[in-house]
C-alpha cells in the first residue's frame, strides 16, 4: 500500500492562510504568451509571417516598379528597369524577412490581448488560492474550483509568475494553468514549492459500464452519471447554438484563409495587362486563377462552422473512448444553499447562483451554462433526482417550467 501524501500539521513551509490577489490583463497575457511559446505556436507564426511578408512585398514592389518604369520607355532601357525592379524586390524581400519576427510577435500579443478582453470572466477580478490536503482551491467571481494533486503538474516559474499547470488529459499538455503572481512575495513561492513536491503524474482509467464513481457513496439528492458520445454531441450542439464555438470558428477562418493573401500579388500581375487595355485574351489567365481562388475562399468561410463542430465532436468521442478525465468521465451534480456543485474525477467546481447564465430542459437532458461551463445532465441517470435538480435550477434562475410562457422572477434558491 502506498504511503499517503496528506500533509501533516505543518504546511511544509507554506502559509496556511489563503493568498488574496487580483489577476489583471497583464497576468493572463503573460500566461498566454508563455503557453504559446511552449506549444511551438510562436515559431510557426514567425515562420509564416517571414515567408508571407518577404515574398508578398518582393512581388508587389517588383510588379509596381516594372509597370511604372516600362511605361513610355524605349525598348533598350527596359532591361535596366527590369534589373532595377529585381534589385528592389530583393531588398524588400530581405526587409520583410528581417521584420517578420517582430511583426509576428506584435500580432500575437495583440490577438491574445483581444481574446482576453472579449472574455468577461478574465477581466481583473479578486481571487483567493489556498492549499488543502487533497489539492489546490481557487475562488474568484462566484466560482470555487478545487483541483486534486493528480491533475497538477510541476509548476512553471518565470520572472513574474508561477504557472500551476492543470492536466485535464494525459496527452493534453499545458492547456490550463492557475496563475500565481510572484509579486505576492515569499508566500507565493512557498505555495508553488508545495505544488512542485506534491503534484503527481495522473493515471486515470475509465470505469466500465455500470461501475460506481470513484469518489465514494452517493450523496442525498446528488446525480451520478457518465455521458455518452451522443449526449456530448448534443451538449456541444446546444453550446454552438448559443455562440460557444464562435471564437474557435473565427480562429479557424483566420488560420485557413490568411495564407490565401499570398495570391494577391499574382492576381495583380495577371490583371495588370487587362486593366491597361491590352487584348481581351489577357483576361483568360486572370479569370482561370481568380474564379477558383474566390470560390475556395467562399467555401472555406461558409463551411468553417460545420467543420469546426465536426472536429470538436470527433475530439470528444476520442476522449470518451480513451480515458475518464474531466467532463468525459464520471460526473456528480448536486445543489446546495448557494449554488450548483459539479464533481469530476479529480476536480470539483462550485458555481454561485448568479453565475448560472442559461438553462434548458429537453425530454432526456437538462442543459446548463454556468460560468463558461456547458453541462448536460441526462434524466436516465436518476429521473426523480434530475427533476428535483431541474426544479431547483428553475427556481433559482427564474426560468419557466416546460410548457409555460415567459420568464418568471427568480425565487429564493433551494436549500
N, C-alpha and C positions, 0 to 999 in steps of 0.2 A: 504494500500500500504506500503510495507516495506521500511524503510529508506535506502538511498544509502550508500554504504561503500566507495565511491570515496574519495580520500584524499583531504584535504584542502591545503592551501598554504604551510604548513609545513609538512615535511615527517615524522612526529611522532618521531623525534629524529634521523632518518636515513639521511645520506648524500645524496643530490640529484645527486651527481656525480657518474658515473659508477665505479665499482670496477674492476681494471685491475689486473689479476693474471695469473699464469701458473700452470696448473694441470700436475703433473708428475705421474709416475707409482705408487709411494707410496700412493698418494692420492686416485687413483682409486682402488688400492688394499685394502686400509682401508675401503672403502665403500663396496666392495665385501665381505670382511670378516664380516663386520657388518650385511649385508643383509643375509649372510649365517647363522649367529647365530640367526637372527630374524625369519627365516623360520624354524628353528629347524634342518637344514641340518647338522650342525656340530655335534649335539648329535647323529644323526643317523649314520654318518660316524664313529664317535668314537666307537659306539657300535658295528658296523660291523667289524672294524679293531681289536677290542679287541677279538671278538669271532674267527675271521679267524686266527689271529696271534697266539692266545693261543692254539687252537685245532690243527692247522696245524703243528706248531713247536713241540707240545707234541707228536703227532702221528709220525712225522718224526724221532724224537730222539728215540722214543720207538722202532720203526722198525729197525733203524740203530744199536742201542745198542744191541738189541736182536739178530739181524743177525750176528753181529761181535762177540758177546760174546758166542754164542752157537756153533760156528764153531770149531770143533775138541775137544770139552769138553766132559767129562764123563756125563752120564745122571744125576747122583746125584748132580752135580754142576749147572745144568741148571736152577733149581728152584731159586738159588741165583742170577743167571744172569737175570731171569725174574723179580725178586724183584728189582734188581738194575735198570733195564730198566723202571719199573713203577715209581721208585723214581725220576729218571732223567726226565721222561716225566712230572711228577707232578711239578718238579722245573721249567722246561721250560714253562709249562702252566702258572704258576704264573708269570714268567718273561714276557711272551707275553701279559698277562692281564695287567701288570703294565706299559709296554712300549707302549701299544696300543694307548692311548690318545695322547701322544707326537708325535708318528709316524703319526697318523691320521691328526693332526693339521699341521705338516710339509708338508704332502702330499697335504692337502687342499690349503695351501699357495703356493706351487709350481704349482699346477694345475691352480689356479686362475691367478697367475703371467704369466704362459704360455699363457692363454687365452687372457690376456690383451696385451701381446706382439704380438700376432698373428693379432690383430686388429690395423691397421694403424691409424684409426681415434682416437684411445685412447692413442696415444703416447703424449709426452709432447708438448702441444700446448698453445699459449696465448689465454686467454679468457677474456671476459668482462661480467659483470652482473649488471643490474640495475632494479629498481622498477618503475612501471608505474601505473596509476590509475586502470588499468584492470588486472594487474598481474606482472609477473617476465619475463624479457627478458634476454637471454644469447646469446652471439655471439662468435663463435670460428670456425676457419678453414673454412671460407666460408659459414657457416650456421648460420642463426639468427633465434632462436626459442623463441616464446612468449607463456607462459602458463598462463591461467587465474586463478584467485583465486579459482574458483570452483573445480579445479582438484589438488590443492595444499593442502596437509595435514599438520598437525603440524610438524615442523622440529624436527629431532632427533639430539641431541647435544652430541658429545664426547669430549675428552680432546683436540683434534686437529682439528676437523671439525664440521661444521653444514651440515646435510644432509636434503635438502629441498625435501621432498617426493612428487612424482608425482603419482597420482592415475589415471591410464588410464581406470579402470573399477571398479565399486563399490566393487567387491569381489576380485580384483587382489592383494591387499595387497601392500607391499613395494617393487614393482618391478622396479621402476626407481627413480632416485634422481638427483638433481642438487647439486654438491659438492662445498661447500663454505669453503675454508680453514680458520681457526681461526688465522693463522699467519698474516692475513691482519689487525688485530688489532680491535679497537672498531667499526670501520665501518662495519665489517662483523657481529659482534654481534648485531649491531643495525638493519641491514638488516634482519637477522634471526628473530629478535623480531617483525619486521613489518610483516613478513610472518606468524609468530605464531599468531598474532592478527587478520589478515585479511583472512587467509585461511579458506574456508568454506567447509563443507561436500557436495560432489557433489550429485545432484539429477537429472541426465539426463533421458530423456524419448525419446524413439524412435518415430519419426514422422510417421504418417500413409502414405499410398500410395498417392503420388502427393502433399504432404504437402511441403510448401516452407522451405528453410533452415532457421535456427534460427537467422542468423546474419544480416538480413535486405535485402534490394532490391539488385538485381544482379548488378555487375559491368560491364562496357562495355568490351567485349571480354572475360569475365570470364565464366567458365563452371561449373555448379552446378549439382551434381549427388549423388546418393546413390547406391553403388554396391550391386548386388545380391550375394547370396551364390555361385552360379555357376561362376560368374565373379571373386569372391575372390579365388575360386579353381583354375581358370586359371592363376590368378596372382601368386599364390603360386607355381603352376607347372612351370611357367616361371622362377621364382626365384630359384626353385630347380635345373632346368637345368643349371643355372649359378652358382651353388655352394652355394646358400643361406641357405640350410639346412645341409650343411656338418658338421658344428660344433655340431648341435643337434643330427645328426646321430652318430657321434663319441662318444658323451656323452651317448647315448642310448646303444651303443655296450659296452662301458666300464661298465655301470651300470648293464647290463643284464649278461655279460659274466664273469665279475670278480668273482662272487660267485662260478663259476664252478671250480676255482682253489682249492676249498676245497676237490675235488675228487682226487687230485694228491697223497696225502698220501695213500688213499685207493687203487689207482691203483698200487702204489709201493708195497704195501703189497700183492696184488693179483699177480703181475707179478714176484715177487722175486722167488717163487718156480720154475717157468718156466725157468727163467734165470739161476738158479743154477743147472739145468739139471735133475729136478725131472720128474715124469711121465707126458706124454702128456695130461693126463686128467686134470692136474692142469691148463691148458690153458683155460678150459671152463669157470670158473668163471670170469677170466680176460677178455675174449672176450665178455661175456654177459654184463659186465659193461662198457667196453671201447667203443665198437661199438655204443651203443645208446648215450653215452656221446659225442663222436666225431660228430655223426650225429646231435645232438641237438645244439652243438656249431656252426657247419657249417650252420645249418638252421637259427639260430639267427643272425649270421653275415651277411648272404646273404639277409635276408628279413628285416633287420633293416631300410634301406632307405624307402621301401614301407610302412612299419608300422608307421614310424615317419611322413611320408607325410599324411597318413590317419588320424593320431591323430591331426595334425595341421589343416587339413580341418575340422574335427569334432569340434575342438575348435572354429574355425572361424564361422561355422554355428551356434553354440550355442550363440556366441556373437551377431551375426546378428539378432537372434530371441529375445534376451533378452533386449538389450539396444543399443542406438545410442551413442557410445563412441569411440573416436579416429578414426581409419580408418574404423570402422564398421558403422559409422553414415554418415550424410551428409558431403560432401566434396566440396570445391570450389577451382578451379585451374585457375591461370592466369599467364601471363608473364609480366615482367617489363623490364626496361633498363638493369638490372644487373643480372637477373636470373629468376628462377621459384618460384612462391609463392603458397603454399598449405595451405588452411584454413580448419581446422576441427571444431568440435563442440566447444571445449574450448582451441584450440591450433592453432597457425599459424607458419609455417616454411617458411623461405626464403632461397633458395639454389642457390648459385652463379653458373655461367655457368661452371666453371672449376670443380665443384663437381658433375656434371651430368656424370655418368660413362657409362651408357648403354641406348639404345633407340631402340624400336622395334615397328613396325606398323603391325596390322592384320586387316582384313576386318571390325571387330567390336570393337577392342580395341587398345588403344595406351599405351604401357608399357614402363615405365621409371624407371631406377635405379639411384637415386640421393642421395648421402651422406648416403648410407646404407639403404635408404628407397625404397621399391618396390611399385610403384604407377601404378594403372590401371585406364585409363580414357575411359569410354565407348562412342562410337560415337553416340549412341542413345540419349545421353543427349542433344546435340545440334550439329548436323553434321557440319554445316559451321564453327562454332567456334572451334570445335575439329580439323578440317582440318587446320584452321589457326594456332592453337596452335602447331600442329604437324609440320607444315612448319617452325614455329619459332624455335622449338627444333632441327629440321633437319639442319637449317642454323647455329645454334649456336654450335652444336656438330660435324658438318661435316659429318653427316650420309647421305647415298644415299637415294634418293626418291624411293618409291616402284617400282620395275622393273628395276632400274638402277644397274650397277655393280660397285664394288669398293667403296672406301671411298673418298669423296671429302674433300678438305681442308676447315676448318671452316671459315665462313664469319663473317661479323660484326653482333653481336647479334641484334635481333629485338628491335626496340624502342617501 
